[in-house]
Each structure stands twice: as structure tokens, then as C-alpha cells.
Amino acid sequence: MQRRTFLKLTGAASASLALAPSLFANTGPAGEPFKISLAEWSINRHLKHGKLKHLDFPKLARREFKLDAVELVDQFFSDKYKDNVYLRDLRRRADGEGVKIWLIMLDTNGPLGAADETARSKAVTRTIEWMDAAALLGCQVVRVNAYGDGTPDQLKARIVESCSKLADAARERNLQLTIENHGGPSSDAAWLTSVMREVNKPNFGTLPDFGNFPPEANRYEAVEKMLPYARAVSAKAMKFNESGMVEETDFFRMMRLVRDGGYFGYVGIESAPDTEADELNAIRLTRDLLRWIQDEEARCLPIFNGKDLTGWKKIEGGDWTVENGVLIGRNGINWTTNPEKTGSWLSTEKPYKDFRLELQYTVNQNGNSGIFFRSAHEKNPAFTGYEVQIYDAPGRPPSKTGPGSIYDTVAPTKNLVRPAGEWNTVTITAQEELIRVEMNGETILQTSLKRSMEGYIGLQNHDDKSEVRFRNIRLEVL
């Protein structure tokens, strides 16, 4: 049974509510949307208590968990960063297992934002020495922390200074440098992304961790803000329910953000259960959940290539252009509420019956648009099929003509549309008569409609004052 079948049977599935992972396919096809690595912190108690040797960590990753990449933590070999014999032995062992040491997390290098200049300089020097070790190990990424003293603004100035130097040193060693949201101001996405902008180096970025946020923060919005700068991602998992889902984070929702954010590299398993006895199983559960997501994402394929209108057909005029991978609709014409007449829209060349459609959109101030599905080319597609309404009206009460509605038919339960200029994430699932609409990670509409069971998917350019942008348009045929 797949999640799509579960939707068909119950009509009530959500991105985080499903049956146990063991019931689902775990092996994704070639061209997986992301890769999986194992962070050493997931096994920290075994290492601290002598149950596992640091040199054997790559073997554990390969033989116990069938993973081919690891992320080291310097705490477990903090006295070895200048020991080339040890480092070469570690790399030889990893290579022998077919495991790539792709990232190293630094915690013992010192405070890069220290107010004391001597302490700060010492931390920079120690970090560069660790970079030499990372290069010898074959790493691609070095993670540092934004630790130090003072106010957030004072700390930022010193972190920017240190990381500007370190990014240059990393570039000389063919390394990427990242900062993780790891407590203090670094767990404020606005603060951390401002550091990215001020350093402004192509090999300097973020390492979004799913879990390191204060209770009042919206972790999904925070990770979304960090992803444009991401050089690595940590899938933090602490507690699991009986179905194998992570309790504190909706992994399906979070990994959709990762995909839409344009990150396709390694996602590190960083499980953190309460006891040593649970460490191995927590790794397995996190791995299986990520493989399940790989399988689902691999089935939802792009129907917009980010370059041109291949696979699409213009109906009744209007202007459509592609700029920097984004599909832009302008100068729409001839729209009315007359069911017998169409206006300008962009249609898929193929009709679809049952599907899951994913996309992101943003609209200008007071802008109007829509997403058509199961629509005909003749007459008004909002009435021959259905239209999920796009309209710049954040904060307004839900209605049958407001954002996220099935236009003139069903109102959403809530209005989650973001202000003009911000990207909205949408999923439309249609299976037989069941229709579900998700907006920005939450289900806002679920209904049963039989007016049309098959037709074209389309995007509306409404009028000459509206400008709508679409990206990450993907489809899974169910």
C-alpha cells in the first residue's frame, strides 16, 4: 500500500499521518531527489562509553545501516587533527567500506565570535588546522558554530569577520564552510541569513538542522529561510511514534521544503534518542523514513522544465515568460465569470485524471490568478473543471472566492496565503471524486466533487495588473 492508496481508501491522509514505514517501498529509483548520510552524533553514547571506536564508525554506517556517507564530529577525535597517520588510517578504512567522509562538524575549535581578539584569532587558527584535516579525509564541508560573546549584533560582526577569513581558507582547500543553527542567535533564521549576506562568499552557507530552534519558533518557516544558503542539511529526529513518524517534526513537510529550496545533496541522519540502548534503532527509523520520502519524491516529476514552455499550451493569449527558472504570467485578458467563455491561461498539453500536483507560487499586490485542474480547453476552465483560487488577500476570512478555495464551489477551512511577493507552497491531490488542497504545509480543503473527473491542468494569467510566478511544478500520476 502506498500513501496515495491510503488517501483513496480514507480520504483523510495528511503528509504526516500514514501507516508504518515497513508497509511502504523504501528503495527509490535512480536519480533520487536527495542522498542520505549518517551523522556521528547519532551514536554519541556508544562512542563516549567505549562501545564503538571512532575508527570503526564508517564500517558501522556501511554494514549496519547500508549507508555510503558519514559526517564526523570532532569531539570524538579532538586530539587527532594533526595526526596524519591516524587521519590516513581513518580515510583508508572508510574507503575500504565504500564510505565517503563528506562532512565534519567542529565543536572544539573555539569561539569564532569571542569578544577577546586573542581567543577569536586562536579559534580561527584552530579551525584552519581542522580544515587541513578535513581535506586529508576527503571532506567537502566543514561545519562551525556561531559561538561568542555580546549582543546579537556584536556577535554577528565578529562572526562575519571570522567566517570571511575562514571561507577564503576553505576555498583554498576546495571546501565548503557552513554554520548550523546551534543555539543562541544562530537559531534565529533572520540573524543567521543576515550573516550569510554579509559574508557573501560562494562557498559559505548554512546547515539547517530540523530541531535546533527555541519552542516559540516555527521550525518550518525558519528552515525555509535558511535553505537558499544550504550546503548541508541535518535531519534531527528525537522521538518516534508507533508508526515510525518523528513526533516533533513532520519530515514529509520538511523534506518538501528542502526539495523546493533547491537542495539535492546529502541529508544527514542525526537521531537523538533518550538512551544509548535506543541509538541504533533510532538511526534505522530515521533512515527508513528518509528512504520512504525519497521514494515518494522520486515519483513526483517536473512538468515545467525551468527553461521554456515545452509540454504547455497557451490558451486565449496573455504573456508567459521564463526567467531564472521561474514561469511568469502577465497581461492576462478576457476573464469573466461567464461559464461559457474562457480567458487567457496556460494549459498542459496532456489531460490528467488522478494526480498529485506540487508547485509554488507568488503573486503581486492585489494580484489574481488560479490553478486549474480537470478542465477543458473550451469554455471557462474554472467551471468545466476546477480552479484553486490565487488571490492577494492574506488575513481575510475564508470564502468560496478567496485564496485556496475551489473557486465558487468550496471554501477552505483557513486562509494561509502569505503576503504578496512571498512564495506559497501548494499541493493539490485529486483521486476519483476526492480532492484535497494543502497550503504552506497544512491541509486547508478536503472535499468530494464529481463535476469533472479528467481534464487539463492550467495556470491563469488574469489581467494586465496581475503578475503571477510559478516554480517547482511537479506531478505524480496516481
C-alpha positions as CSV (number, residue, x, y, z in Angstrom):
1,M,0.0,0.0,0.0
2,Q,1.3,3.5,-0.9
3,R,0.2,6.8,0.7
4,R,-1.8,7.6,-2.4
5,T,-3.8,4.4,-1.9
6,F,-4.3,5.3,1.7
7,L,-5.7,8.6,0.5
8,K,-8.1,6.8,-1.8
9,L,-9.3,4.5,1.0
10,T,-9.8,7.0,3.7
11,G,-9.9,10.5,2.2
12,A,-8.2,11.7,5.3
13,A,-4.5,11.2,4.9
14,S,-2.1,14.1,5.5
15,A,1.6,14.5,4.9
16,S,2.4,13.3,8.5
17,L,-0.4,10.8,9.0
18,A,0.1,7.4,7.5
19,L,0.8,3.7,8.1
20,A,4.1,2.3,9.3
21,P,7.1,2.7,7.1
22,S,7.6,-1.0,6.9
23,L,4.5,-1.2,4.7
24,F,5.9,1.1,2.1
25,A,8.6,0.8,-0.6
26,N,11.9,2.1,0.8
27,T,14.1,1.9,-2.3
28,G,14.0,4.9,-4.5
29,P,14.8,4.7,-8.2
30,A,17.9,6.1,-9.8
31,G,18.2,9.9,-9.6
32,E,16.9,10.1,-6.0
33,P,16.0,13.7,-5.0
34,F,18.5,13.7,-2.2
35,K,21.1,11.4,-0.6
36,I,21.4,10.1,2.9
37,S,24.4,10.3,5.2
38,L,24.9,9.3,8.9
39,A,26.0,11.9,11.4
40,E,28.3,10.6,14.1
41,W,26.4,12.3,16.9
42,S,23.6,9.7,16.3
43,I,25.9,7.2,18.0
44,N,27.5,9.5,20.5
45,R,26.7,7.5,23.7
46,H,28.2,4.3,22.2
47,L,31.4,6.3,21.4
48,K,31.6,8.0,24.8
49,H,31.0,4.7,26.7
50,G,33.6,2.8,24.6
51,K,31.0,0.6,22.8
52,L,32.3,1.8,19.4
53,K,35.7,3.0,18.3
54,H,35.8,6.2,16.3
55,L,37.9,4.5,13.6
56,D,35.1,1.9,13.1
57,F,32.3,4.4,12.5
58,P,32.4,4.2,8.7
59,K,32.2,0.4,8.9
60,L,29.1,0.7,11.2
61,A,27.5,3.1,8.7
62,R,28.0,0.7,5.8
63,R,27.5,-2.7,7.3
64,E,24.8,-2.0,9.9
65,F,22.8,0.7,8.0
66,K,23.8,0.3,4.3
67,L,24.8,4.0,4.1
68,D,27.7,5.3,2.0
69,A,28.4,8.7,3.5
70,V,29.2,9.9,7.1
71,E,29.5,13.1,9.0
72,L,32.2,13.2,11.6
73,V,32.1,15.1,14.9
74,D,35.5,16.5,16.1
75,Q,34.7,15.7,19.7
76,F,35.4,12.1,19.2
77,F,39.0,12.6,17.9
78,S,39.7,16.1,19.2
79,D,43.4,15.3,19.8
80,K,44.0,13.7,16.3
81,Y,43.5,16.7,13.9
82,K,47.3,17.0,13.4
83,D,47.9,13.2,13.4
84,N,48.2,12.4,9.7
85,V,48.9,8.8,10.4
86,Y,45.5,8.5,12.3
87,L,43.7,10.6,9.7
88,R,45.0,8.5,6.8
89,D,44.0,5.3,8.6
90,L,40.5,6.6,9.1
91,R,40.2,7.5,5.5
92,R,41.6,4.2,4.4
93,R,39.1,2.4,6.5
94,A,36.2,4.5,5.1
95,D,37.4,4.0,1.5
96,G,37.7,0.2,2.2
97,E,34.0,0.2,3.1
98,G,33.0,2.4,0.2
99,V,32.0,5.2,2.5
100,K,32.6,8.9,1.8
101,I,33.6,11.1,4.7
102,W,31.8,14.1,3.3
103,L,31.4,16.5,6.3
104,I,33.0,17.2,9.6
105,M,31.3,19.1,12.5
106,L,33.6,21.3,14.6
107,D,32.8,21.9,18.2
108,T,36.3,22.0,19.8
109,N,37.8,24.7,17.6
110,G,36.9,27.6,19.9
111,P,34.5,30.6,19.8
112,L,34.7,32.3,16.5
113,G,32.7,35.2,17.8
114,A,34.7,35.8,21.1
115,A,35.0,39.4,22.2
116,D,38.6,38.7,23.1
117,E,40.6,39.2,20.0
118,T,43.3,36.7,21.0
119,A,40.7,34.0,21.7
120,R,39.0,34.7,18.4
121,S,42.2,34.6,16.5
122,K,43.1,31.3,18.2
123,A,39.8,29.8,17.2
124,V,40.3,30.9,13.5
125,T,43.7,29.3,13.5
126,R,42.4,26.1,15.1
127,T,39.6,25.9,12.6
128,I,42.0,26.2,9.7
129,E,44.1,23.4,11.1
130,W,40.9,21.3,11.2
131,M,40.3,22.2,7.6
132,D,43.6,20.7,6.7
133,A,42.5,17.5,8.5
134,A,39.1,17.7,6.6
135,A,40.9,18.0,3.3
136,L,43.1,15.0,4.1
137,L,40.0,13.0,5.0
138,G,38.3,13.9,1.6
139,C,35.6,16.0,3.2
140,Q,33.5,18.5,1.2
141,V,32.0,20.5,4.0
142,V,33.2,21.9,7.4
143,R,30.6,23.0,9.9
144,V,31.3,25.6,12.5
145,N,29.3,27.2,15.3
146,A,28.4,30.9,15.8
147,Y,29.6,31.0,19.4
148,G,30.9,34.0,21.2
149,D,30.0,37.0,23.4
150,G,28.0,40.2,23.4
151,T,24.7,41.2,21.9
152,P,23.4,39.6,18.7
153,D,24.7,42.5,16.6
154,Q,28.1,42.4,18.3
155,L,28.4,38.7,17.9
156,K,27.3,38.9,14.2
157,A,30.1,41.5,13.4
158,R,32.7,39.1,14.9
159,I,31.3,36.0,13.2
160,V,31.2,37.8,9.9
161,E,34.9,38.8,10.4
162,S,36.0,35.3,11.3
163,C,33.9,33.4,8.7
164,S,35.1,35.8,5.9
165,K,38.6,34.7,6.6
166,L,37.7,31.0,7.0
167,A,35.6,30.9,3.8
168,D,38.7,32.1,1.9
169,A,40.8,29.4,3.7
170,A,38.2,26.8,2.9
171,R,38.1,27.8,-0.8
172,E,41.9,27.2,-1.0
173,R,41.3,23.6,0.3
174,N,38.2,23.0,-2.0
175,L,35.9,23.0,1.0
176,Q,32.5,24.5,1.8
177,L,32.1,26.3,5.1
178,T,28.8,26.2,6.9
179,I,27.2,27.4,10.1
180,E,24.5,25.4,11.8
181,N,21.5,26.7,13.7
182,H,23.0,25.5,17.0
183,G,21.7,27.7,19.8
184,G,21.8,31.4,20.6
185,P,21.4,33.8,17.8
186,S,22.3,31.2,15.2
187,S,18.9,29.6,15.9
188,D,17.2,32.8,14.7
189,A,16.9,32.3,10.9
190,A,16.8,36.1,10.3
191,W,20.1,36.5,12.2
192,L,21.8,33.6,10.5
193,T,20.8,34.5,7.0
194,S,22.0,38.1,7.6
195,V,25.4,36.6,8.4
196,M,25.3,34.8,5.0
197,R,24.5,38.0,3.2
198,E,27.3,40.0,4.9
199,V,30.0,37.3,4.3
200,N,28.7,36.8,0.8
201,K,31.2,34.1,-0.3
202,P,30.1,31.4,-2.8
203,N,31.5,28.6,-0.6
204,F,29.9,29.8,2.7
205,G,26.4,28.8,3.7
206,T,24.0,27.3,6.2
207,L,23.5,23.8,7.6
208,P,19.8,23.8,8.5
209,D,19.1,21.4,11.4
210,F,15.4,20.4,11.8
211,G,15.5,20.5,15.5
212,N,17.7,23.3,16.9
213,F,15.1,26.0,17.4
214,P,13.5,27.6,20.5
215,P,10.0,26.4,21.3
216,E,8.3,29.6,20.1
217,A,9.9,29.4,16.6
218,N,8.2,27.9,13.6
219,R,10.8,25.4,12.5
220,Y,9.4,25.0,9.0
221,E,9.5,28.7,8.2
222,A,13.0,29.0,9.8
223,V,14.4,26.1,7.7
224,E,12.7,27.5,4.6
225,K,14.5,30.8,5.1
226,M,17.9,29.1,5.6
227,L,17.6,26.7,2.6
228,P,18.7,29.2,-0.2
229,Y,22.1,29.2,1.5
230,A,22.2,25.5,2.5
231,R,25.4,23.5,1.9
232,A,24.2,20.5,4.0
233,V,21.1,19.5,6.0
234,S,20.6,17.7,9.3
235,A,17.5,15.6,9.8
236,K,17.2,15.8,13.6
237,A,14.9,13.1,15.0
238,M,14.4,12.7,18.7
239,K,11.1,10.8,19.4
240,F,9.1,8.4,17.3
241,N,5.5,7.3,17.4
242,E,4.3,3.7,16.8
243,S,4.1,4.3,13.1
244,G,7.7,5.3,12.8
245,M,6.9,9.0,12.4
246,V,9.1,11.6,14.1
247,E,6.9,13.3,16.7
248,E,8.4,16.7,16.9
249,T,8.8,17.3,13.1
250,D,6.7,16.4,10.1
251,F,9.5,15.0,7.9
252,F,7.4,14.9,4.8
253,R,6.6,18.6,5.1
254,M,10.2,19.5,6.0
255,M,11.7,17.5,3.1
256,R,9.3,19.1,0.7
257,L,10.8,22.4,1.8
258,V,14.3,21.0,1.2
259,R,13.4,19.9,-2.3
260,D,11.7,23.2,-3.2
261,G,14.6,25.1,-1.7
262,G,16.8,23.5,-4.4
263,Y,19.0,21.4,-2.1
264,F,19.7,17.9,-3.6
265,G,22.8,16.8,-1.6
266,Y,23.2,14.7,1.5
267,V,20.7,14.9,4.3
268,G,22.3,13.7,7.5
269,I,20.6,11.4,9.9
270,E,21.1,13.0,13.3
271,S,18.9,11.0,15.7
272,A,19.0,11.8,19.4
273,P,17.0,9.3,21.5
274,D,17.0,9.4,25.3
275,T,19.1,6.4,25.9
276,E,22.1,4.5,24.5
277,A,20.0,1.4,24.0
278,D,17.8,3.3,21.5
279,E,20.6,4.8,19.4
280,L,20.8,2.0,16.7
281,N,17.0,1.7,16.3
282,A,16.6,5.5,16.1
283,I,19.1,5.5,13.2
284,R,17.2,2.8,11.4
285,L,13.8,4.5,11.9
286,T,15.2,7.9,10.6
287,R,16.9,6.1,7.7
288,D,13.7,4.3,6.7
289,L,11.6,7.4,7.0
290,L,14.0,9.3,4.7
291,R,14.0,6.4,2.2
292,W,10.2,6.5,2.2
293,I,10.3,10.2,1.4
294,Q,12.9,9.6,-1.3
295,D,10.6,7.1,-2.9
296,E,7.6,9.4,-2.8
297,E,9.5,12.4,-4.1
298,A,11.1,10.4,-6.9
299,R,7.6,9.7,-8.2
300,C,6.6,13.3,-8.4
301,L,8.3,14.6,-11.5
302,P,8.7,18.1,-13.0
303,I,6.2,19.1,-15.7
304,F,7.9,22.5,-16.1
305,N,11.5,22.3,-17.2
306,G,12.5,25.8,-15.9
307,K,13.6,26.8,-19.4
308,D,10.7,27.2,-21.8
309,L,7.0,26.2,-22.3
310,T,7.7,22.6,-23.5
311,G,4.7,20.5,-22.6
312,W,2.4,23.5,-22.2
313,K,-0.1,25.3,-24.5
314,K,-1.2,28.9,-24.4
315,I,-5.0,29.4,-24.4
316,E,-6.6,32.8,-25.5
317,G,-3.4,34.9,-25.4
318,G,-1.7,36.6,-22.4
319,D,2.1,36.7,-21.9
320,W,4.2,33.9,-20.4
321,T,7.9,34.1,-20.0
322,V,10.6,32.0,-18.1
323,E,13.1,34.0,-16.1
324,N,15.8,32.3,-13.9
325,G,13.8,29.1,-13.8
326,V,10.6,30.8,-12.8
327,L,7.4,30.8,-15.0
328,I,5.8,34.3,-15.1
329,G,2.3,35.2,-16.3
330,R,1.5,38.8,-17.2
331,N,-1.1,40.7,-19.2
332,G,-4.0,38.3,-18.9
333,I,-7.1,39.1,-20.9
334,N,-10.7,38.3,-21.4
335,W,-11.6,36.9,-18.0
336,T,-15.2,37.0,-16.8
337,T,-17.3,34.8,-14.5
338,N,-19.3,33.6,-17.6
339,P,-19.0,29.8,-17.6
340,E,-19.3,29.8,-21.4
341,K,-16.2,32.0,-22.1
342,T,-12.5,31.5,-21.4
343,G,-9.8,34.0,-20.8
344,S,-6.0,33.6,-21.1
345,W,-4.3,30.6,-19.4
346,L,-1.5,28.1,-19.8
347,S,-2.6,24.5,-20.2
348,T,-0.7,21.2,-20.0
349,E,-0.6,19.5,-23.4
350,K,-1.9,16.3,-21.8
351,P,-5.1,15.8,-19.7
352,Y,-4.9,14.1,-16.3
353,K,-7.4,12.2,-14.2
354,D,-5.9,11.2,-10.8
355,F,-2.8,13.0,-9.7
356,R,-0.8,14.8,-7.0
357,L,0.3,18.3,-8.2
358,E,3.0,20.2,-6.4
359,L,4.0,23.8,-7.1
360,Q,5.0,27.1,-5.5
361,Y,3.6,30.5,-6.5
362,T,3.8,34.1,-5.6
363,V,1.6,37.0,-6.8
364,N,2.0,40.7,-6.8
365,Q,0.0,43.1,-4.6
366,N,-3.7,42.8,-5.3
367,G,-2.9,40.2,-7.9
368,N,-5.3,37.5,-9.1
369,S,-4.6,34.1,-10.7
370,G,-5.6,30.5,-10.3
371,I,-4.6,26.8,-10.7
372,F,-7.0,24.9,-13.0
373,F,-7.3,21.1,-13.0
374,R,-9.5,18.6,-14.7
375,S,-10.5,21.4,-17.0
376,A,-11.5,21.6,-20.7
377,H,-9.9,23.9,-23.3
378,E,-13.3,25.1,-24.4
379,K,-15.4,27.5,-22.2
380,N,-14.3,28.7,-18.7
381,P,-11.9,26.2,-17.2
382,A,-12.9,27.2,-13.7
383,F,-16.4,25.7,-14.4
384,T,-15.6,22.9,-16.9
385,G,-13.2,21.7,-14.2
386,Y,-12.0,23.3,-11.0
387,E,-9.9,26.3,-10.0
388,V,-7.9,26.7,-6.8
389,Q,-8.0,30.4,-6.4
390,I,-4.9,32.6,-6.2
391,Y,-5.6,36.0,-4.8
392,D,-3.6,38.5,-2.7
393,A,-5.8,38.6,0.4
394,P,-3.8,37.4,3.4
395,G,-5.6,37.5,6.7
396,R,-9.1,37.7,5.2
397,P,-11.8,35.2,6.4
398,P,-12.0,32.0,4.2
399,S,-14.6,32.2,1.4
400,K,-15.6,30.4,-1.8
401,T,-13.8,33.0,-3.9
402,G,-10.8,33.7,-1.6
403,P,-7.3,32.3,-1.6
404,G,-7.1,28.5,-1.5
405,S,-10.8,28.0,-2.4
406,I,-12.1,25.8,-5.2
407,Y,-13.5,28.8,-6.9
408,D,-17.2,29.4,-6.4
409,T,-17.6,25.9,-5.1
410,V,-15.8,25.1,-1.7
411,A,-14.2,27.5,0.8
412,P,-11.0,26.4,2.6
413,T,-11.1,25.9,6.3
414,K,-8.4,28.5,6.8
415,N,-6.6,31.2,4.8
416,L,-2.9,30.5,5.0
417,V,-1.8,32.6,2.0
418,R,1.3,34.7,2.5
419,P,1.7,38.4,1.7
420,A,2.3,39.5,-1.9
421,G,5.8,38.7,-3.0
422,E,6.3,35.7,-0.7
423,W,6.3,32.1,-2.1
424,N,3.4,29.8,-1.2
425,T,3.7,26.0,-1.3
426,V,0.7,24.2,-2.7
427,T,-0.2,20.5,-3.2
428,I,-3.4,19.5,-5.0
429,T,-4.4,15.8,-4.8
430,A,-7.3,14.5,-7.0
431,Q,-8.2,10.9,-6.8
432,E,-11.6,9.8,-8.2
433,E,-14.0,12.3,-6.6
434,L,-11.7,13.1,-3.6
435,I,-9.9,16.4,-3.8
436,R,-7.5,17.8,-1.2
437,V,-5.6,21.1,-1.2
438,E,-2.6,21.8,1.0
439,M,-1.2,25.3,1.5
440,N,2.1,26.0,3.2
441,G,2.3,22.7,4.9
442,E,-1.3,22.4,6.1
443,T,-4.5,20.8,4.6
444,I,-6.9,23.7,4.0
445,L,-9.6,21.9,1.9
446,Q,-10.8,18.4,1.5
447,T,-14.0,17.5,-0.4
448,S,-15.7,15.2,-2.8
449,L,-16.7,16.6,-6.2
450,K,-17.9,14.9,-9.4
451,R,-18.4,17.7,-11.8
452,S,-15.3,16.7,-13.8
453,M,-13.1,13.6,-13.4
454,E,-10.5,14.3,-16.1
455,G,-9.0,17.3,-17.9
456,Y,-6.1,19.6,-18.3
457,I,-4.0,21.3,-15.6
458,G,-3.6,25.0,-16.1
459,L,-2.2,28.3,-14.8
460,Q,-4.1,31.5,-15.1
461,N,-2.8,34.9,-16.1
462,H,-5.8,37.0,-15.0
463,D,-5.4,40.7,-16.1
464,D,-2.9,43.4,-17.0
465,K,-2.3,44.4,-13.4
466,S,-1.7,40.9,-12.1
467,E,1.7,39.2,-12.2
468,V,2.0,35.6,-11.0
469,R,5.1,33.5,-10.7
470,F,5.3,29.7,-10.5
471,R,8.2,27.3,-9.8
472,N,8.9,23.7,-8.8
473,I,5.8,22.4,-10.7
474,R,5.8,18.6,-10.3
475,L,3.2,15.9,-10.9
476,E,2.7,12.3,-9.8
477,V,0.0,10.4,-11.8
478,L,-1.9,8.2,-9.4
